[in-house]
Each structure stands twice: as C-alpha cells, then as structure tokens.
Amino acid sequence: MAQFSGSGLTCFRGERIVFRGLDFDVGGGGILHLIGPNGSGKSTLLRVMAGLLPVIEGGLAWDGAPLAEDRDGHRARLIFVGHQDAVKGALSVAENLQFWRAMGGSATGNIEAALERFNIGGLAELPARFLSAGQRRRLNLARLAAVPAALWLLDEPTTSLDTASAAILEDEIKRHTGNGGSVVMASHGRDPSDGRVLELDRYSDRNSVGAAVS
C-alpha cells in the first residue's frame, strides 16, 4: 500500500517558524491525527501536505518518490477539506459537488448517492447560499463519497456537525481506510478513531518571530 511521508519539514509563515524539523508518515489504510492548540500549525501542515504551501526545509514523498517531481499527480490523488467551507453560493448543492468532481479530474462517483449519504439529497437543487453551517459542512464532506482519492486531508472535519453527521463521517473514514486509503485529520484533541497521533506542539518554535532558518 502507498506510503505518504514527510522528513525534516520546516515552515516559515507570517514572520515566524510555525514548525521545525517535523517528520511524519502514514500508510495505506492508516489514519494520522494532528493535535495541538490553536497556532500549533495543524492547518498549515495540512496545506503543506496538499501542496498549497511551501516548506523552507525538508520534503514530502509518496512511496519514496519526492512530491516535488510530480506536484500535479499528487494533487490529483487527494481531497483537501479545509476548516473554511469552499462552497460557491451561486451554484446549487449538486452543482457544487459536480464542480469539485470536475476539478478532481474524475468522471466517476455518484453525486446523488453522495448527497444522500450525508443527508442533503433533498437539497440538491437549492442554491448553496441558503445552506446552514452544518449543511455547508456536509456538502463539503460529500466530496469524500463522490470523488475517488487515495489521500484525505481533513481540517477539523466535525466542525458544525451534529452527532448523527459525525457518525456518518466516521463510517466514511472506516470505509476509505478499509479500502486502502489514507487519512490525515486535524483536531483540538485526540480523536476517538483508530490511528496514530502527531503532536504539533512538539515541533513549534515560539521564539522564532522574524527569524528564518540559516
């Protein structure tokens, strides 16, 4: 199964080093939980993993091959659900999911089934601007059921979810990892799901304001 890893990662952002010398690895069928207080770098690390932010030291690899050699291929193998919901209000619920599927380069995936899975099938034709916070979050998470991807990067995915919706997400994660997929998930505390834990606060540098790595 595929192995996603990072070695010696150091990220400089907002005039400070967010984390330094960070290592991680997660294999196919595995879950890696990123935990730590606000500002410890969980969201930043997920964006680095997605190829959206650079590092000033270290590198990422997929099955031992540096991601720098195939950034487009890496983006095609992942779904990134950020803390902020990337919903386009002018599009309908179904059109949002169709857009994300097209952006992922996928012609497969049942949009109707994905919306039903997260209990928003009845809202398919509704303009997304009318959705509640919880409905917007479920629409974002419906990508997981509609777009095939080997790697899921989830930033506090249970935000705005009720208990029933959180249970659906948990089932989807189990399905994904059971099929050999990988999950990296950020939260404030340790998630009850199976998996390994990476404590971001261990790699923070609180005294690095205005300092760069020499």
N, C-alpha and C positions, 0 to 999 in steps of 0.2 A: 504494500500500500504506500501511497505517496507520503513523503515527509516534508513538512514546511518548517524552516528553521531560520533563526537569526543569530548572529555572533558579533559580540563587541559593539552593539548598537549605541551610538551617542547622538542625541538630537538636541539641537540648539534652536530655540524658538522664543519670540517675544523677549529678546535680550537676556535670556537665561538658558542654561542647560537643563532640559526637562528630565532627561535620564542619561546615565553614563555607563558604558560597559555592560549593557544588558544582553543576556543570552536567553533564547527560548527554543523549544521545538515541540511540534505537535504532529502526530502521525495520522494516517487514515484511520477513521473510526474513533479518533480521540477528541477530547474537549480540553481546552486550556482556559481557565478562568483568570482574568486580570482583576486584581483587587487593590484597593488603596483609597485614601481620602481624595477629595477634590483637589486638583492641581498636581497629583502624583504622576500624571502622564498616561492614563488609560486610553483616553480618546486619541491622544497624539500617537501612541503606539499603534492603535488600530489603523489610523490614517497612514502611518508608515508602512504597515503590513499591506495595505491596499495599494501602495504605490502613489499615494496622493501627497506625501510629504517626504523630503529627503532626509538622510542622516549625514552627519559630518564625519562619522567613523563607523566602521563595521559594514555588514552587508546581510542580505536575505538570500535564501536559496530554496529551491523546490527540487526535491530528490537530488540534492547536491549540486544542481546547476544554478549559478548565480542569476538572480532575477533581473539584474541589470542587462543581461544578454537577451531577454525576451519579456519586456515590460507589458507589451500588448497581450501576449499569451497569458501572462499572469492575471491581468485584469479580466480576461475572458473566463478564467476558471473560478472567479469569486463573486460573491454577493456581499456588499457592504451596507448594512443598515445602521446609519448614524443616529446619534442622540436626537438630532433635529429631523423631523419627518420631511422628506423631499417630495411632498405632494403638490402637484400642479392643480391649483384650484379651478382653472378654466376648463379642465378636462373632466370627464366623468370618471367614476370609480374604475370601471372596466378599462377606459382609455388610458388611465394612469398605468395600470398593470400591463396593457398592451405596449405602451411606450417603453417601460422598463424591460420587457421581454425583448423588444427590438434592439434596445441599447446593449443588451447582453448577447446579441447575435444569435438568439435562439428562435427557431421556428416551431419548437415543441413546447409542451406544457399547456395544460388545460386551464384557461383563465377562469371559466365559470366554476370549475371544481375548486380552484384555489380560493376564490372569494367565498364559496360555501364553506370551505374548511375553516375559515376564520369568521364565519357567521356574518358576512356582509354581502352575501349573494343577492339579497333583496334590494341592495343599494346600487347595483351595477350601473344603472343609467343616471344616477344622481350626480350633479356637479360636485366635485370633491370639496369645494369651498364650504359646503354645508355640513361637512362631517364634524363630529365631535373629536376631541383629542384622542379618546380611546379608539374611535373608528379610524382615524387617520393612522394611528399606530398599527392597527390590524391590517389596514391596506398596505402599509409598508412591509409588514411581515408576510403578507400573502405572496410576495415575491419568492419566498423560500419554497413555497409549494408549486409555483408556476414556472420558475426559471431554473433549469438544471445547472448546478455549480458544485465543484468539488470542495470549495472552502467557503465557510460562512464567517463573516466578521460582524459581530453584533455588539453595539454600544448601548448598554443598559436597556435591553430589548423589552423588559417587562414594564417600563415606564408607561403610565396611563392605562395599563391593562387591568381588568378585573380578574378575579380568581379563576373563573372558567376559561378566559382567554389565555392566561398564563399557563394553564394546564394544557391547552391546545399547542402552545409554543413548545412546551416540554416534550409533548408527544412527537412533534415535528423534528425536534433535535434528536430524539432517540431514533426516529426513522432514518434520518440523514446519516448519523454515525453508524447505525446498523448496516447501512449500505456502503460503508467505507468512506464516507465524507468526514471532513474535519471542521471543528468549530472553535473559534476564539471569541470569548464573550467577556465584556467588562461589566462590573457591578461594584457597588459600595462595600458589600460584604460577601462572604463566601456563599456561592450558590449551592443549593442542595443537590444539584445534578452530579452525576459521576464525573470525574475528570481531575486534572491536575490544577494547581493554583500557582500563579506567579504574582508575588507581592511587589508592586511597582515602587512602593516607598523605599525599598531596599536600594534602588538604583538612582534615587533622586539626589540632586546636589543643590541644597538650599542656599548655598553661599556663592552661587555662580552667576549672579546678576551682572550683566555687562561683560562677562568673561567668556572667551572662546577657548576651544581646545588647542593647545600648542602642538 
